[in-house]
Amino acid sequence: MRIAKTSFCKQILTHGRHSLQAHHLPRIARCLAMLSEQEIWWRAHATSNSVGNLVLHLEGNVRQWIISGLGGAPDRRERDTEFAARGPISRRVLLARLRSTVGEACRVLKKLSARDLAREYTIQGFRLTGLSAVSHVTEHFAYHTGQIIQVTKVKRRRDLGFTRLPGQPSKSARAKGLPAI
């Protein structure tokens, strides 16, 4: 049973790292590259968040929950400032900060054990297990990545080509009339 539990925990942590670093972060990077500096800070209305705010928020959330909460680093997050920012923070700086934070979080996740995932932590005032914290962060990151993608679609007025089912050809292959591989 211990082997199965350890294997399952390793799978959860591997999936968490992949979700953050290999799946969602590249999509955010691509969206940032497609938006102008002005569009990064555009808000649909006064109570909505800009892409810049969402990137700052993801950085703060990952740092607080994984790096500080599970990794033990000091928690210096000022959550309200993530949403109050109006720019200009350049795409280069936003992306560098998010990449650095995600990289650091992935190093923390790589070091965690099954015991660490089962242990209880207090993060942002919530009492929860390490497993719940990892699950929260990956879900939260995915949610806001979707919002960033949506704003980019609205601004670019086109499909970004992120979704492709297994066996489907890429957008460029479909445009050229090539069969699915």
Rosetta constraint file for C-alpha pairs under 8 A:
AtomPair CA 1 CA 5 HARMONIC 6.20 0.50
AtomPair CA 2 CA 6 HARMONIC 6.06 0.50
AtomPair CA 3 CA 7 HARMONIC 6.01 0.50
AtomPair CA 4 CA 8 HARMONIC 6.03 0.50
AtomPair CA 5 CA 9 HARMONIC 6.18 0.50
AtomPair CA 5 CA 114 HARMONIC 7.18 0.50
AtomPair CA 6 CA 10 HARMONIC 6.19 0.50
AtomPair CA 6 CA 113 HARMONIC 7.69 0.50
AtomPair CA 6 CA 114 HARMONIC 5.74 0.50
AtomPair CA 7 CA 11 HARMONIC 6.22 0.50
AtomPair CA 8 CA 12 HARMONIC 6.28 0.50
AtomPair CA 9 CA 13 HARMONIC 6.24 0.50
AtomPair CA 9 CA 113 HARMONIC 7.26 0.50
AtomPair CA 9 CA 114 HARMONIC 5.47 0.50
AtomPair CA 9 CA 117 HARMONIC 7.47 0.50
AtomPair CA 10 CA 14 HARMONIC 5.97 0.50
AtomPair CA 10 CA 113 HARMONIC 7.70 0.50
AtomPair CA 10 CA 114 HARMONIC 7.65 0.50
AtomPair CA 11 CA 15 HARMONIC 5.97 0.50
AtomPair CA 12 CA 16 HARMONIC 6.13 0.50
AtomPair CA 13 CA 17 HARMONIC 6.25 0.50
AtomPair CA 13 CA 109 HARMONIC 6.03 0.50
AtomPair CA 13 CA 110 HARMONIC 6.85 0.50
AtomPair CA 13 CA 112 HARMONIC 7.86 0.50
AtomPair CA 13 CA 134 HARMONIC 7.76 0.50
AtomPair CA 14 CA 18 HARMONIC 6.13 0.50
AtomPair CA 14 CA 110 HARMONIC 7.58 0.50
AtomPair CA 15 CA 19 HARMONIC 5.90 0.50
AtomPair CA 16 CA 20 HARMONIC 6.27 0.50
AtomPair CA 16 CA 109 HARMONIC 7.86 0.50
AtomPair CA 16 CA 134 HARMONIC 6.79 0.50
AtomPair CA 16 CA 135 HARMONIC 7.63 0.50
AtomPair CA 16 CA 138 HARMONIC 6.10 0.50
AtomPair CA 17 CA 21 HARMONIC 5.85 0.50
AtomPair CA 17 CA 22 HARMONIC 7.59 0.50
AtomPair CA 17 CA 106 HARMONIC 5.39 0.50
AtomPair CA 17 CA 109 HARMONIC 7.02 0.50
AtomPair CA 17 CA 110 HARMONIC 7.95 0.50
AtomPair CA 18 CA 22 HARMONIC 4.95 0.50
AtomPair CA 18 CA 23 HARMONIC 6.28 0.50
AtomPair CA 19 CA 23 HARMONIC 4.99 0.50
AtomPair CA 19 CA 24 HARMONIC 6.09 0.50
AtomPair CA 19 CA 138 HARMONIC 6.59 0.50
AtomPair CA 20 CA 24 HARMONIC 5.45 0.50
AtomPair CA 20 CA 25 HARMONIC 5.94 0.50
AtomPair CA 20 CA 102 HARMONIC 6.80 0.50
AtomPair CA 20 CA 138 HARMONIC 6.54 0.50
AtomPair CA 20 CA 141 HARMONIC 7.11 0.50
AtomPair CA 21 CA 25 HARMONIC 5.34 0.50
AtomPair CA 21 CA 26 HARMONIC 7.34 0.50
AtomPair CA 21 CA 102 HARMONIC 6.45 0.50
AtomPair CA 21 CA 103 HARMONIC 7.27 0.50
AtomPair CA 21 CA 106 HARMONIC 7.67 0.50
AtomPair CA 22 CA 26 HARMONIC 6.46 0.50
AtomPair CA 23 CA 27 HARMONIC 6.94 0.50
AtomPair CA 24 CA 28 HARMONIC 6.35 0.50
AtomPair CA 24 CA 141 HARMONIC 7.45 0.50
AtomPair CA 24 CA 142 HARMONIC 6.55 0.50
AtomPair CA 24 CA 145 HARMONIC 6.39 0.50
AtomPair CA 25 CA 29 HARMONIC 6.15 0.50
AtomPair CA 25 CA 99 HARMONIC 7.45 0.50
AtomPair CA 26 CA 30 HARMONIC 6.10 0.50
AtomPair CA 27 CA 31 HARMONIC 6.19 0.50
AtomPair CA 27 CA 145 HARMONIC 7.43 0.50
AtomPair CA 27 CA 149 HARMONIC 7.65 0.50
AtomPair CA 27 CA 162 HARMONIC 7.69 0.50
AtomPair CA 28 CA 32 HARMONIC 6.13 0.50
AtomPair CA 28 CA 145 HARMONIC 6.32 0.50
AtomPair CA 28 CA 148 HARMONIC 6.86 0.50
AtomPair CA 28 CA 149 HARMONIC 7.36 0.50
AtomPair CA 29 CA 33 HARMONIC 6.22 0.50
AtomPair CA 29 CA 95 HARMONIC 6.61 0.50
AtomPair CA 30 CA 34 HARMONIC 6.33 0.50
AtomPair CA 31 CA 35 HARMONIC 6.37 0.50
AtomPair CA 31 CA 148 HARMONIC 7.10 0.50
AtomPair CA 31 CA 149 HARMONIC 6.49 0.50
AtomPair CA 31 CA 152 HARMONIC 6.00 0.50
AtomPair CA 32 CA 36 HARMONIC 7.83 0.50
AtomPair CA 32 CA 40 HARMONIC 7.03 0.50
AtomPair CA 32 CA 91 HARMONIC 6.21 0.50
AtomPair CA 32 CA 95 HARMONIC 7.87 0.50
AtomPair CA 33 CA 91 HARMONIC 7.53 0.50
AtomPair CA 34 CA 152 HARMONIC 7.36 0.50
AtomPair CA 34 CA 156 HARMONIC 7.80 0.50
AtomPair CA 35 CA 39 HARMONIC 5.61 0.50
AtomPair CA 35 CA 40 HARMONIC 6.06 0.50
AtomPair CA 35 CA 152 HARMONIC 6.83 0.50
AtomPair CA 35 CA 155 HARMONIC 7.63 0.50
AtomPair CA 35 CA 156 HARMONIC 7.97 0.50
AtomPair CA 36 CA 40 HARMONIC 6.29 0.50
AtomPair CA 37 CA 41 HARMONIC 7.06 0.50
AtomPair CA 37 CA 88 HARMONIC 7.75 0.50
AtomPair CA 37 CA 90 HARMONIC 6.46 0.50
AtomPair CA 37 CA 91 HARMONIC 6.62 0.50
AtomPair CA 38 CA 42 HARMONIC 6.38 0.50
AtomPair CA 39 CA 155 HARMONIC 7.70 0.50
AtomPair CA 40 CA 50 HARMONIC 6.35 0.50
AtomPair CA 40 CA 51 HARMONIC 5.15 0.50
AtomPair CA 40 CA 52 HARMONIC 5.37 0.50
AtomPair CA 40 CA 91 HARMONIC 7.58 0.50
AtomPair CA 41 CA 50 HARMONIC 4.99 0.50
AtomPair CA 41 CA 51 HARMONIC 6.17 0.50
AtomPair CA 41 CA 52 HARMONIC 5.44 0.50
AtomPair CA 41 CA 53 HARMONIC 7.48 0.50
AtomPair CA 41 CA 86 HARMONIC 6.32 0.50
AtomPair CA 41 CA 87 HARMONIC 6.27 0.50
AtomPair CA 41 CA 88 HARMONIC 7.46 0.50
AtomPair CA 42 CA 50 HARMONIC 5.35 0.50
AtomPair CA 42 CA 51 HARMONIC 7.43 0.50
AtomPair CA 43 CA 48 HARMONIC 5.80 0.50
AtomPair CA 43 CA 49 HARMONIC 5.78 0.50
AtomPair CA 43 CA 50 HARMONIC 4.92 0.50
AtomPair CA 44 CA 48 HARMONIC 6.12 0.50
AtomPair CA 44 CA 49 HARMONIC 7.83 0.50
AtomPair CA 44 CA 50 HARMONIC 7.93 0.50
AtomPair CA 49 CA 53 HARMONIC 5.78 0.50
AtomPair CA 49 CA 54 HARMONIC 6.63 0.50
AtomPair CA 49 CA 83 HARMONIC 6.79 0.50
AtomPair CA 50 CA 54 HARMONIC 6.36 0.50
AtomPair CA 51 CA 55 HARMONIC 6.21 0.50
AtomPair CA 51 CA 148 HARMONIC 5.68 0.50
AtomPair CA 51 CA 151 HARMONIC 7.39 0.50
AtomPair CA 52 CA 56 HARMONIC 6.28 0.50
AtomPair CA 52 CA 86 HARMONIC 7.97 0.50
AtomPair CA 52 CA 87 HARMONIC 7.37 0.50
AtomPair CA 52 CA 89 HARMONIC 7.71 0.50
AtomPair CA 52 CA 94 HARMONIC 7.33 0.50
AtomPair CA 53 CA 57 HARMONIC 5.99 0.50
AtomPair CA 53 CA 82 HARMONIC 5.66 0.50
AtomPair CA 53 CA 83 HARMONIC 5.31 0.50
AtomPair CA 53 CA 84 HARMONIC 7.68 0.50
AtomPair CA 53 CA 85 HARMONIC 6.47 0.50
AtomPair CA 53 CA 86 HARMONIC 7.71 0.50
AtomPair CA 54 CA 58 HARMONIC 6.06 0.50
AtomPair CA 54 CA 82 HARMONIC 7.67 0.50
AtomPair CA 54 CA 83 HARMONIC 7.68 0.50
AtomPair CA 54 CA 144 HARMONIC 6.61 0.50
AtomPair CA 54 CA 148 HARMONIC 7.41 0.50
AtomPair CA 55 CA 59 HARMONIC 6.20 0.50
AtomPair CA 55 CA 94 HARMONIC 6.81 0.50
AtomPair CA 55 CA 95 HARMONIC 7.92 0.50
AtomPair CA 55 CA 98 HARMONIC 6.99 0.50
AtomPair CA 56 CA 60 HARMONIC 6.19 0.50
AtomPair CA 56 CA 82 HARMONIC 5.30 0.50
AtomPair CA 56 CA 83 HARMONIC 7.87 0.50
AtomPair CA 56 CA 94 HARMONIC 7.24 0.50
AtomPair CA 56 CA 98 HARMONIC 7.68 0.50
AtomPair CA 57 CA 61 HARMONIC 6.02 0.50
AtomPair CA 57 CA 79 HARMONIC 7.19 0.50
AtomPair CA 57 CA 82 HARMONIC 5.24 0.50
AtomPair CA 57 CA 83 HARMONIC 7.12 0.50
AtomPair CA 58 CA 62 HARMONIC 6.02 0.50
AtomPair CA 58 CA 98 HARMONIC 7.57 0.50
AtomPair CA 58 CA 141 HARMONIC 6.41 0.50
AtomPair CA 58 CA 144 HARMONIC 7.60 0.50
AtomPair CA 59 CA 63 HARMONIC 6.08 0.50
AtomPair CA 59 CA 97 HARMONIC 7.29 0.50
AtomPair CA 59 CA 98 HARMONIC 5.37 0.50
AtomPair CA 59 CA 101 HARMONIC 6.22 0.50
AtomPair CA 59 CA 102 HARMONIC 7.63 0.50
AtomPair CA 60 CA 64 HARMONIC 5.99 0.50
AtomPair CA 60 CA 77 HARMONIC 6.16 0.50
AtomPair CA 60 CA 78 HARMONIC 7.87 0.50
AtomPair CA 60 CA 79 HARMONIC 6.89 0.50
AtomPair CA 60 CA 82 HARMONIC 7.53 0.50
AtomPair CA 61 CA 65 HARMONIC 5.93 0.50
AtomPair CA 61 CA 137 HARMONIC 7.33 0.50
AtomPair CA 62 CA 66 HARMONIC 5.53 0.50
AtomPair CA 62 CA 67 HARMONIC 6.88 0.50
AtomPair CA 62 CA 101 HARMONIC 7.07 0.50
AtomPair CA 62 CA 102 HARMONIC 7.07 0.50
AtomPair CA 62 CA 105 HARMONIC 6.91 0.50
AtomPair CA 62 CA 137 HARMONIC 6.43 0.50
AtomPair CA 63 CA 67 HARMONIC 4.82 0.50
AtomPair CA 63 CA 68 HARMONIC 6.07 0.50
AtomPair CA 63 CA 75 HARMONIC 7.90 0.50
AtomPair CA 63 CA 77 HARMONIC 7.93 0.50
AtomPair CA 63 CA 101 HARMONIC 6.38 0.50
AtomPair CA 63 CA 105 HARMONIC 7.02 0.50
AtomPair CA 64 CA 68 HARMONIC 5.01 0.50
AtomPair CA 64 CA 69 HARMONIC 5.86 0.50
AtomPair CA 64 CA 75 HARMONIC 5.91 0.50
AtomPair CA 64 CA 76 HARMONIC 7.83 0.50
AtomPair CA 64 CA 77 HARMONIC 6.49 0.50
AtomPair CA 64 CA 123 HARMONIC 7.46 0.50
AtomPair CA 64 CA 124 HARMONIC 7.65 0.50
AtomPair CA 65 CA 69 HARMONIC 4.62 0.50
AtomPair CA 65 CA 70 HARMONIC 6.57 0.50
AtomPair CA 65 CA 123 HARMONIC 6.22 0.50
AtomPair CA 65 CA 124 HARMONIC 7.70 0.50
AtomPair CA 65 CA 133 HARMONIC 6.54 0.50
AtomPair CA 65 CA 137 HARMONIC 7.09 0.50
AtomPair CA 66 CA 70 HARMONIC 4.92 0.50
AtomPair CA 66 CA 71 HARMONIC 6.10 0.50
AtomPair CA 66 CA 105 HARMONIC 5.77 0.50
AtomPair CA 66 CA 108 HARMONIC 7.10 0.50
AtomPair CA 66 CA 109 HARMONIC 7.58 0.50
AtomPair CA 66 CA 133 HARMONIC 7.38 0.50
AtomPair CA 66 CA 134 HARMONIC 7.24 0.50
AtomPair CA 66 CA 137 HARMONIC 7.76 0.50
AtomPair CA 67 CA 71 HARMONIC 4.66 0.50
AtomPair CA 67 CA 72 HARMONIC 6.61 0.50
AtomPair CA 67 CA 73 HARMONIC 5.95 0.50
AtomPair CA 67 CA 104 HARMONIC 7.01 0.50
AtomPair CA 67 CA 105 HARMONIC 5.40 0.50
AtomPair CA 67 CA 108 HARMONIC 6.46 0.50
AtomPair CA 68 CA 72 HARMONIC 4.71 0.50
AtomPair CA 68 CA 73 HARMONIC 4.21 0.50
AtomPair CA 68 CA 74 HARMONIC 5.65 0.50
AtomPair CA 68 CA 75 HARMONIC 5.44 0.50
AtomPair CA 69 CA 73 HARMONIC 7.41 0.50
AtomPair CA 69 CA 75 HARMONIC 7.68 0.50
AtomPair CA 69 CA 121 HARMONIC 6.98 0.50
AtomPair CA 69 CA 122 HARMONIC 7.19 0.50
AtomPair CA 69 CA 123 HARMONIC 5.54 0.50
AtomPair CA 70 CA 108 HARMONIC 7.53 0.50
AtomPair CA 70 CA 121 HARMONIC 7.46 0.50
AtomPair CA 70 CA 130 HARMONIC 6.72 0.50
AtomPair CA 71 CA 108 HARMONIC 5.75 0.50
AtomPair CA 78 CA 82 HARMONIC 7.23 0.50
AtomPair CA 79 CA 83 HARMONIC 7.32 0.50
AtomPair CA 80 CA 84 HARMONIC 6.22 0.50
AtomPair CA 81 CA 85 HARMONIC 5.98 0.50
AtomPair CA 89 CA 93 HARMONIC 6.50 0.50
AtomPair CA 89 CA 94 HARMONIC 6.58 0.50
AtomPair CA 90 CA 94 HARMONIC 6.18 0.50
AtomPair CA 91 CA 95 HARMONIC 5.90 0.50
AtomPair CA 92 CA 96 HARMONIC 6.02 0.50
AtomPair CA 93 CA 97 HARMONIC 6.08 0.50
AtomPair CA 94 CA 98 HARMONIC 6.24 0.50
AtomPair CA 95 CA 99 HARMONIC 5.94 0.50
AtomPair CA 96 CA 100 HARMONIC 6.05 0.50
AtomPair CA 97 CA 101 HARMONIC 6.16 0.50
AtomPair CA 98 CA 102 HARMONIC 6.04 0.50
AtomPair CA 99 CA 103 HARMONIC 5.98 0.50
AtomPair CA 100 CA 104 HARMONIC 6.15 0.50
AtomPair CA 101 CA 105 HARMONIC 6.07 0.50
AtomPair CA 102 CA 106 HARMONIC 6.07 0.50
AtomPair CA 103 CA 107 HARMONIC 6.38 0.50
AtomPair CA 104 CA 108 HARMONIC 6.46 0.50
AtomPair CA 105 CA 109 HARMONIC 6.20 0.50
AtomPair CA 106 CA 110 HARMONIC 6.05 0.50
AtomPair CA 107 CA 111 HARMONIC 6.59 0.50
AtomPair CA 108 CA 112 HARMONIC 6.64 0.50
AtomPair CA 112 CA 116 HARMONIC 5.72 0.50
AtomPair CA 112 CA 117 HARMONIC 7.14 0.50
AtomPair CA 113 CA 117 HARMONIC 6.44 0.50
AtomPair CA 114 CA 118 HARMONIC 6.33 0.50
AtomPair CA 115 CA 119 HARMONIC 6.09 0.50
AtomPair CA 116 CA 130 HARMONIC 6.09 0.50
AtomPair CA 117 CA 129 HARMONIC 6.16 0.50
AtomPair CA 117 CA 130 HARMONIC 4.01 0.50
AtomPair CA 117 CA 131 HARMONIC 4.61 0.50
AtomPair CA 117 CA 132 HARMONIC 7.97 0.50
AtomPair CA 118 CA 129 HARMONIC 5.61 0.50
AtomPair CA 118 CA 130 HARMONIC 5.95 0.50
AtomPair CA 118 CA 131 HARMONIC 6.47 0.50
AtomPair CA 119 CA 129 HARMONIC 5.39 0.50
AtomPair CA 119 CA 130 HARMONIC 5.99 0.50
AtomPair CA 120 CA 127 HARMONIC 6.64 0.50
AtomPair CA 120 CA 128 HARMONIC 5.28 0.50
AtomPair CA 120 CA 129 HARMONIC 4.25 0.50
AtomPair CA 120 CA 130 HARMONIC 6.37 0.50
AtomPair CA 121 CA 126 HARMONIC 7.97 0.50
AtomPair CA 121 CA 127 HARMONIC 5.68 0.50
AtomPair CA 121 CA 128 HARMONIC 5.49 0.50
AtomPair CA 121 CA 129 HARMONIC 5.89 0.50
AtomPair CA 121 CA 130 HARMONIC 6.71 0.50
AtomPair CA 122 CA 126 HARMONIC 5.31 0.50
AtomPair CA 122 CA 127 HARMONIC 4.46 0.50
AtomPair CA 122 CA 128 HARMONIC 6.39 0.50
AtomPair CA 123 CA 127 HARMONIC 6.57 0.50
AtomPair CA 123 CA 128 HARMONIC 7.62 0.50
AtomPair CA 128 CA 132 HARMONIC 6.13 0.50
AtomPair CA 128 CA 133 HARMONIC 6.85 0.50
AtomPair CA 129 CA 133 HARMONIC 6.36 0.50
AtomPair CA 130 CA 134 HARMONIC 6.26 0.50
AtomPair CA 131 CA 135 HARMONIC 6.14 0.50
AtomPair CA 132 CA 136 HARMONIC 5.95 0.50
AtomPair CA 133 CA 137 HARMONIC 6.21 0.50
AtomPair CA 134 CA 138 HARMONIC 6.28 0.50
AtomPair CA 135 CA 139 HARMONIC 6.10 0.50
AtomPair CA 136 CA 140 HARMONIC 5.87 0.50
AtomPair CA 137 CA 141 HARMONIC 5.90 0.50
AtomPair CA 138 CA 142 HARMONIC 6.17 0.50
AtomPair CA 139 CA 143 HARMONIC 6.17 0.50
AtomPair CA 140 CA 144 HARMONIC 6.38 0.50
AtomPair CA 141 CA 145 HARMONIC 6.03 0.50
AtomPair CA 142 CA 146 HARMONIC 6.26 0.50
AtomPair CA 143 CA 147 HARMONIC 6.66 0.50
AtomPair CA 144 CA 148 HARMONIC 6.26 0.50
AtomPair CA 145 CA 149 HARMONIC 6.17 0.50
AtomPair CA 146 CA 150 HARMONIC 6.12 0.50
AtomPair CA 147 CA 151 HARMONIC 6.30 0.50
AtomPair CA 148 CA 152 HARMONIC 6.22 0.50
AtomPair CA 149 CA 153 HARMONIC 6.13 0.50
AtomPair CA 150 CA 154 HARMONIC 6.22 0.50
AtomPair CA 151 CA 155 HARMONIC 6.16 0.50
AtomPair CA 152 CA 156 HARMONIC 5.88 0.50
AtomPair CA 152 CA 157 HARMONIC 7.97 0.50
AtomPair CA 153 CA 157 HARMONIC 5.31 0.50
AtomPair CA 153 CA 158 HARMONIC 5.57 0.50
AtomPair CA 153 CA 159 HARMONIC 6.25 0.50
AtomPair CA 153 CA 160 HARMONIC 6.77 0.50
AtomPair CA 154 CA 158 HARMONIC 7.49 0.50
AtomPair CA 161 CA 171 HARMONIC 6.60 0.50
AtomPair CA 164 CA 168 HARMONIC 6.12 0.50
AtomPair CA 164 CA 169 HARMONIC 7.60 0.50
AtomPair CA 164 CA 170 HARMONIC 6.99 0.50
AtomPair CA 167 CA 180 HARMONIC 5.70 0.50
AtomPair CA 167 CA 181 HARMONIC 5.90 0.50
AtomPair CA 168 CA 180 HARMONIC 4.99 0.50
AtomPair CA 168 CA 181 HARMONIC 7.00 0.50
AtomPair CA 169 CA 173 HARMONIC 5.67 0.50
AtomPair CA 169 CA 174 HARMONIC 5.96 0.50
AtomPair CA 169 CA 178 HARMONIC 7.37 0.50
AtomPair CA 169 CA 179 HARMONIC 6.42 0.50
AtomPair CA 169 CA 180 HARMONIC 4.15 0.50
AtomPair CA 169 CA 181 HARMONIC 6.16 0.50
AtomPair CA 170 CA 174 HARMONIC 6.17 0.50
AtomPair CA 170 CA 180 HARMONIC 7.80 0.50
AtomPair CA 171 CA 175 HARMONIC 6.08 0.50
AtomPair CA 172 CA 176 HARMONIC 6.31 0.50
AtomPair CA 173 CA 177 HARMONIC 6.12 0.50
AtomPair CA 173 CA 178 HARMONIC 4.99 0.50
AtomPair CA 173 CA 179 HARMONIC 7.28 0.50
AtomPair CA 173 CA 180 HARMONIC 7.88 0.50
AtomPair CA 174 CA 178 HARMONIC 5.69 0.50
AtomPair CA 174 CA 179 HARMONIC 7.30 0.50
